[in-house]
Structures are given as structure tokens and as C-alpha cells.
């Protein structure tokens, strides 16, 4: 099933940009992980088949 925002319906896409949010790790069970990185806001994707570029919130 194709995603409506993808246009061509391909699943061959790549992430080409977007903002990330960095926070300190507060989990005592993972002592070697100092910070966590998560995508924030809209991310930019590109279809590898047709070349279409779009933004989507993850």
C-alpha cells in the first residue's frame, strides 16, 4: 500500500535532511550512552526512483 504523500508509491526512499533534538541520557542501565538523538519536526525525504523530494513529520 502506497503512502499518500509519496506520490509514486515507491518504498525506495532516503532521508536527506531535517533537525534533530539532542538530550542527555538519564537511563542508569545504559551508562556508556551519554546523549540521545531524535528527529524533531519535519524531515526531508527523496524518492530514489523518481527523484521527488518532500517533507514529512515522523
TIGURO-718254 format. One record per atom (N, C-alpha, C, O): chain; atom name; x, z, y. Coordinates in nm, 4 decimals. Layout:
pt mol A, atom CA, X X, Z Z, Y Y
...
END
This chain:
pt mol A, atom N, X 0.0848, Z 0.0000, Y -0.1187
pt mol A, atom CA, X 0.0000, Z 0.0000, Y 0.0000
pt mol A, atom C, X 0.0882, Z 0.0000, Y 0.1234
pt mol A, atom O, X 0.1800, Z 0.0814, Y 0.1339
pt mol A, atom N, X 0.0621, Z -0.0889, Y 0.2155
pt mol A, atom CA, X 0.1433, Z -0.1032, Y 0.3357
pt mol A, atom C, X 0.1025, Z -0.0003, Y 0.4405
pt mol A, atom O, X -0.0150, Z 0.0342, Y 0.4534
pt mol A, atom N, X 0.2007, Z 0.0476, Y 0.5144
pt mol A, atom CA, X 0.1751, Z 0.1367, Y 0.6260
pt mol A, atom C, X 0.1250, Z 0.0535, Y 0.7428
pt mol A, atom O, X 0.1824, Z -0.0520, Y 0.7697
pt mol A, atom N, X 0.0201, Z 0.0959, Y 0.8139
pt mol A, atom CA, X -0.0370, Z 0.0127, Y 0.9192
pt mol A, atom C, X 0.0581, Z -0.0180, Y 1.0342
pt mol A, atom O, X 0.0445, Z -0.1226, Y 1.0977
pt mol A, atom N, X 0.1542, Z 0.0702, Y 1.0631
pt mol A, atom CA, X 0.2446, Z 0.0473, Y 1.1756
pt mol A, atom C, X 0.3598, Z -0.0452, Y 1.1388
pt mol A, atom O, X 0.4340, Z -0.0882, Y 1.2271
pt mol A, atom N, X 0.3767, Z -0.0772, Y 1.0099
pt mol A, atom CA, X 0.4925, Z -0.1548, Y 0.9678
pt mol A, atom C, X 0.4753, Z -0.3041, Y 0.9846
pt mol A, atom O, X 0.5744, Z -0.3767, Y 0.9768
pt mol A, atom N, X 0.3563, Z -0.3535, Y 1.0070
pt mol A, atom CA, X 0.3355, Z -0.4951, Y 1.0322
pt mol A, atom C, X 0.3485, Z -0.5815, Y 0.9082
pt mol A, atom O, X 0.2471, Z -0.6292, Y 0.8572
pt mol A, atom N, X 0.4682, Z -0.6037, Y 0.8579
pt mol A, atom CA, X 0.4889, Z -0.6937, Y 0.7447
pt mol A, atom C, X 0.4584, Z -0.6263, Y 0.6108
pt mol A, atom O, X 0.4381, Z -0.6963, Y 0.5117
pt mol A, atom N, X 0.4546, Z -0.4943, Y 0.6044
pt mol A, atom CA, X 0.4222, Z -0.4231, Y 0.4819
pt mol A, atom C, X 0.5419, Z -0.3972, Y 0.3923
pt mol A, atom O, X 0.5248, Z -0.3502, Y 0.2798
pt mol A, atom N, X 0.6620, Z -0.4263, Y 0.4387
pt mol A, atom CA, X 0.7822, Z -0.4068, Y 0.3592
pt mol A, atom C, X 0.8204, Z -0.2587, Y 0.3545
pt mol A, atom O, X 0.7936, Z -0.1837, Y 0.4483
pt mol A, atom N, X 0.8828, Z -0.2179, Y 0.2449
pt mol A, atom CA, X 0.9348, Z -0.0821, Y 0.2348
pt mol A, atom C, X 1.0856, Z -0.0805, Y 0.2559
pt mol A, atom O, X 1.1488, Z 0.0244, Y 0.2431
pt mol A, atom N, X 1.1442, Z -0.1960, Y 0.2881
pt mol A, atom CA, X 1.2878, Z -0.2091, Y 0.3109
pt mol A, atom C, X 1.3163, Z -0.1874, Y 0.4595
pt mol A, atom O, X 1.3359, Z -0.2832, Y 0.5342
pt mol A, atom N, X 1.3185, Z -0.0606, Y 0.5019
pt mol A, atom CA, X 1.3371, Z -0.0263, Y 0.6420
pt mol A, atom C, X 1.4563, Z 0.0675, Y 0.6567
pt mol A, atom O, X 1.4985, Z 0.1316, Y 0.5605
pt mol A, atom N, X 1.5101, Z 0.0747, Y 0.7784
pt mol A, atom CA, X 1.6188, Z 0.1678, Y 0.8046
pt mol A, atom C, X 1.5957, Z 0.2387, Y 0.9369
pt mol A, atom O, X 1.5349, Z 0.1831, Y 1.0283
pt mol A, atom N, X 1.6444, Z 0.3609, Y 0.9466
pt mol A, atom CA, X 1.6359, Z 0.4411, Y 1.0675
pt mol A, atom C, X 1.7482, Z 0.3984, Y 1.1598
pt mol A, atom O, X 1.8645, Z 0.4004, Y 1.1195
pt mol A, atom N, X 1.7163, Z 0.3595, Y 1.2840
pt mol A, atom CA, X 1.8211, Z 0.3147, Y 1.3742
pt mol A, atom C, X 1.8402, Z 0.4072, Y 1.4937
pt mol A, atom O, X 1.9321, Z 0.3852, Y 1.5726
pt mol A, atom N, X 1.7582, Z 0.5084, Y 1.5098
pt mol A, atom CA, X 1.7822, Z 0.5998, Y 1.6203
pt mol A, atom C, X 1.6710, Z 0.6999, Y 1.6391
pt mol A, atom O, X 1.5648, Z 0.6901, Y 1.5776
pt mol A, atom N, X 1.6971, Z 0.7965, Y 1.7253
pt mol A, atom CA, X 1.5997, Z 0.8994, Y 1.7566
pt mol A, atom C, X 1.6701, Z 1.0279, Y 1.7912
pt mol A, atom O, X 1.7906, Z 1.0420, Y 1.7701
pt mol A, atom N, X 1.5946, Z 1.1212, Y 1.8444
pt mol A, atom CA, X 1.6514, Z 1.2503, Y 1.8834
pt mol A, atom C, X 1.6484, Z 1.3463, Y 1.7647
pt mol A, atom O, X 1.5616, Z 1.3373, Y 1.6778
pt mol A, atom N, X 1.7435, Z 1.4371, Y 1.7629
pt mol A, atom CA, X 1.7460, Z 1.5413, Y 1.6602
pt mol A, atom C, X 1.7481, Z 1.6779, Y 1.7268
pt mol A, atom O, X 1.7976, Z 1.6937, Y 1.8384
pt mol A, atom N, X 1.6935, Z 1.7763, Y 1.6563
pt mol A, atom CA, X 1.6918, Z 1.9132, Y 1.7048
pt mol A, atom C, X 1.7856, Z 1.9949, Y 1.6167
pt mol A, atom O, X 1.7751, Z 1.9903, Y 1.4942
pt mol A, atom N, X 1.8761, Z 2.0686, Y 1.6775
pt mol A, atom CA, X 1.9727, Z 2.1494, Y 1.6048
pt mol A, atom C, X 1.9422, Z 2.2974, Y 1.6270
pt mol A, atom O, X 1.9282, Z 2.3423, Y 1.7407
pt mol A, atom N, X 1.9319, Z 2.3729, Y 1.5170
pt mol A, atom CA, X 1.9055, Z 2.5161, Y 1.5247
pt mol A, atom C, X 2.0056, Z 2.5907, Y 1.4373
pt mol A, atom O, X 2.0632, Z 2.5334, Y 1.3449
pt mol A, atom N, X 2.0254, Z 2.7163, Y 1.4663
pt mol A, atom CA, X 2.1126, Z 2.7993, Y 1.3835
pt mol A, atom C, X 2.0451, Z 2.8316, Y 1.2520
pt mol A, atom O, X 1.9232, Z 2.8481, Y 1.2464
pt mol A, atom N, X 2.1237, Z 2.8405, Y 1.1463
pt mol A, atom CA, X 2.0706, Z 2.8767, Y 1.0154
pt mol A, atom C, X 2.0528, Z 3.0272, Y 1.0081
pt mol A, atom O, X 2.1475, Z 3.1024, Y 1.0312
pt mol A, atom N, X 1.9330, Z 3.0712, Y 0.9764
pt mol A, atom CA, X 1.9046, Z 3.2142, Y 0.9648
pt mol A, atom C, X 1.8808, Z 3.2570, Y 0.8198
pt mol A, atom O, X 1.8397, Z 3.3701, Y 0.7940
pt mol A, atom N, X 1.9069, Z 3.1661, Y 0.7256
pt mol A, atom CA, X 1.8848, Z 3.1951, Y 0.5845
pt mol A, atom C, X 2.0089, Z 3.2634, Y 0.5256
pt mol A, atom O, X 2.1138, Z 3.1997, Y 0.5160
pt mol A, atom N, X 2.0004, Z 3.3898, Y 0.4863
pt mol A, atom CA, X 2.1170, Z 3.4599, Y 0.4311
pt mol A, atom C, X 2.1586, Z 3.4091, Y 0.2924
pt mol A, atom O, X 2.2688, Z 3.4394, Y 0.2469
pt mol A, atom N, X 2.0721, Z 3.3323, Y 0.2245
pt mol A, atom CA, X 2.1054, Z 3.2792, Y 0.0925
pt mol A, atom C, X 2.1907, Z 3.1538, Y 0.1000
pt mol A, atom O, X 2.2410, Z 3.1079, Y -0.0026
pt mol A, atom N, X 2.2084, Z 3.0971, Y 0.2191
pt mol A, atom CA, X 2.2936, Z 2.9797, Y 0.2384
pt mol A, atom C, X 2.3996, Z 3.0126, Y 0.3438
pt mol A, atom O, X 2.3885, Z 2.9685, Y 0.4582
pt mol A, atom N, X 2.5015, Z 3.0889, Y 0.3067
pt mol A, atom CA, X 2.5991, Z 3.1371, Y 0.4058
pt mol A, atom C, X 2.6921, Z 3.0280, Y 0.4605
pt mol A, atom O, X 2.7502, Z 3.0468, Y 0.5674
pt mol A, atom N, X 2.7079, Z 2.9155, Y 0.3912
pt mol A, atom CA, X 2.8002, Z 2.8119, Y 0.4374
pt mol A, atom C, X 2.7328, Z 2.7078, Y 0.5262
pt mol A, atom O, X 2.8001, Z 2.6203, Y 0.5807
pt mol A, atom N, X 2.6004, Z 2.7162, Y 0.5414
pt mol A, atom CA, X 2.5284, Z 2.6269, Y 0.6307
pt mol A, atom C, X 2.5132, Z 2.6964, Y 0.7651
pt mol A, atom O, X 2.4372, Z 2.7924, Y 0.7771
pt mol A, atom N, X 2.5850, Z 2.6487, Y 0.8663
pt mol A, atom CA, X 2.5816, Z 2.7147, Y 0.9962
pt mol A, atom C, X 2.4660, Z 2.6682, Y 1.0831
pt mol A, atom O, X 2.4033, Z 2.7492, Y 1.1514
pt mol A, atom N, X 2.4369, Z 2.5377, Y 1.0813
pt mol A, atom CA, X 2.3285, Z 2.4840, Y 1.1647
pt mol A, atom C, X 2.2408, Z 2.3905, Y 1.0820
pt mol A, atom O, X 2.2852, Z 2.3333, Y 0.9825
pt mol A, atom N, X 2.1166, Z 2.3760, Y 1.1246
pt mol A, atom CA, X 2.0214, Z 2.2844, Y 1.0622
pt mol A, atom C, X 1.9894, Z 2.1730, Y 1.1606
pt mol A, atom O, X 1.9770, Z 2.1984, Y 1.2804
pt mol A, atom N, X 1.9757, Z 2.0498, Y 1.1122
pt mol A, atom CA, X 1.9409, Z 1.9355, Y 1.1954
pt mol A, atom C, X 1.8093, Z 1.8776, Y 1.1465
pt mol A, atom O, X 1.7932, Z 1.8504, Y 1.0276
pt mol A, atom N, X 1.7141, Z 1.8586, Y 1.2393
pt mol A, atom CA, X 1.5851, Z 1.7995, Y 1.2052
pt mol A, atom C, X 1.5519, Z 1.6919, Y 1.3074
pt mol A, atom O, X 1.5875, Z 1.7047, Y 1.4245
pt mol A, atom N, X 1.4833, Z 1.5850, Y 1.2642
pt mol A, atom CA, X 1.4398, Z 1.4847, Y 1.3615
pt mol A, atom C, X 1.3338, Z 1.5437, Y 1.4536
pt mol A, atom O, X 1.2472, Z 1.6190, Y 1.4091
pt mol A, atom N, X 1.3407, Z 1.5094, Y 1.5819
pt mol A, atom CA, X 1.2446, Z 1.5604, Y 1.6795
pt mol A, atom C, X 1.1847, Z 1.4431, Y 1.7560
pt mol A, atom O, X 1.2565, Z 1.3525, Y 1.7982
pt mol A, atom N, X 1.0551, Z 1.4453, Y 1.7732
pt mol A, atom CA, X 0.9888, Z 1.3400, Y 1.8488
pt mol A, atom C, X 0.9801, Z 1.2113, Y 1.7694
pt mol A, atom O, X 0.9718, Z 1.2133, Y 1.6466
pt mol A, atom N, X 0.9822, Z 1.0985, Y 1.8404
pt mol A, atom CA, X 0.9682, Z 0.9687, Y 1.7756
pt mol A, atom C, X 1.1035, Z 0.9169, Y 1.7283
pt mol A, atom O, X 1.2052, Z 0.9335, Y 1.7955
pt mol A, atom N, X 1.1025, Z 0.8540, Y 1.6118
pt mol A, atom CA, X 1.2216, Z 0.7928, Y 1.5548
pt mol A, atom C, X 1.2039, Z 0.6417, Y 1.5576
pt mol A, atom O, X 1.0917, Z 0.5918, Y 1.5487
pt mol A, atom N, X 1.3142, Z 0.5689, Y 1.5697
pt mol A, atom CA, X 1.3100, Z 0.4237, Y 1.5770
pt mol A, atom C, X 1.3510, Z 0.3653, Y 1.4426
pt mol A, atom O, X 1.4548, Z 0.4021, Y 1.3874
pt mol A, atom N, X 1.2683, Z 0.2730, Y 1.3892
pt mol A, atom CA, X 1.2919, Z 0.2093, Y 1.2604
pt mol A, atom C, X 1.3030, Z 0.0589, Y 1.2780
pt mol A, atom O, X 1.2505, Z 0.0030, Y 1.3744
pt mol A, atom N, X 1.3727, Z -0.0079, Y 1.1832
pt mol A, atom CA, X 1.3814, Z -0.1532, Y 1.1827
pt mol A, atom C, X 1.3574, Z -0.2039, Y 1.0413
pt mol A, atom O, X 1.4114, Z -0.1495, Y 0.9450
pt mol A, atom N, X 1.2751, Z -0.3099, Y 1.0292
pt mol A, atom CA, X 1.2500, Z -0.3736, Y 0.9007
pt mol A, atom C, X 1.3669, Z -0.4655, Y 0.8693
pt mol A, atom O, X 1.4068, Z -0.5461, Y 0.9534
pt mol A, atom N, X 1.4228, Z -0.4540, Y 0.7480
pt mol A, atom CA, X 1.5372, Z -0.5373, Y 0.7098
pt mol A, atom C, X 1.4954, Z -0.6788, Y 0.6712
pt mol A, atom O, X 1.5802, Z -0.7678, Y 0.6656
pt mol A, atom N, X 1.3661, Z -0.7021, Y 0.6444
pt mol A, atom CA, X 1.3209, Z -0.8356, Y 0.6058
pt mol A, atom C, X 1.2835, Z -0.9207, Y 0.7268
pt mol A, atom O, X 1.3297, Z -1.0340, Y 0.7399
pt mol A, atom N, X 1.1984, Z -0.8653, Y 0.8169
pt mol A, atom CA, X 1.1512, Z -0.9468, Y 0.9292
pt mol A, atom C, X 1.2197, Z -0.9111, Y 1.0609
pt mol A, atom O, X 1.2103, Z -0.9879, Y 1.1566
pt mol A, atom N, X 1.2882, Z -0.7971, Y 1.0687
pt mol A, atom CA, X 1.3603, Z -0.7592, Y 1.1898
pt mol A, atom C, X 1.2767, Z -0.6865, Y 1.2932
pt mol A, atom O, X 1.3254, Z -0.6594, Y 1.4029
pt mol A, atom N, X 1.1521, Z -0.6539, Y 1.2615
pt mol A, atom CA, X 1.0660, Z -0.5839, Y 1.3565
pt mol A, atom C, X 1.1169, Z -0.4420, Y 1.3796
pt mol A, atom O, X 1.1588, Z -0.3745, Y 1.2855
pt mol A, atom N, X 1.1131, Z -0.3964, Y 1.5065
pt mol A, atom CA, X 1.1559, Z -0.2619, Y 1.5438
pt mol A, atom C, X 1.0341, Z -0.1876, Y 1.5969
pt mol A, atom O, X 0.9592, Z -0.2428, Y 1.6775
pt mol A, atom N, X 1.0125, Z -0.0625, Y 1.5533
pt mol A, atom CA, X 0.9013, Z 0.0169, Y 1.6022
pt mol A, atom C, X 0.9411, Z 0.1632, Y 1.6052
pt mol A, atom O, X 1.0382, Z 0.2040, Y 1.5414
pt mol A, atom N, X 0.8638, Z 0.2425, Y 1.6810
pt mol A, atom CA, X 0.8846, Z 0.3862, Y 1.6890
pt mol A, atom C, X 0.7705, Z 0.4561, Y 1.6192
pt mol A, atom O, X 0.6552, Z 0.4138, Y 1.6272
pt mol A, atom N, X 0.8044, Z 0.5645, Y 1.5501
pt mol A, atom CA, X 0.7039, Z 0.6389, Y 1.4755
pt mol A, atom C, X 0.7445, Z 0.7851, Y 1.4712
pt mol A, atom O, X 0.8626, Z 0.8169, Y 1.4569
pt mol A, atom N, X 0.6473, Z 0.8737, Y 1.4834
pt mol A, atom CA, X 0.6736, Z 1.0163, Y 1.4716
pt mol A, atom C, X 0.6779, Z 1.0533, Y 1.3246
pt mol A, atom O, X 0.5893, Z 1.0161, Y 1.2476
pt mol A, atom N, X 0.7816, Z 1.1268, Y 1.2860
pt mol A, atom CA, X 0.7955, Z 1.1692, Y 1.1458
pt mol A, atom C, X 0.7327, Z 1.3062, Y 1.1293
pt mol A, atom O, X 0.7330, Z 1.3614, Y 1.0193
END
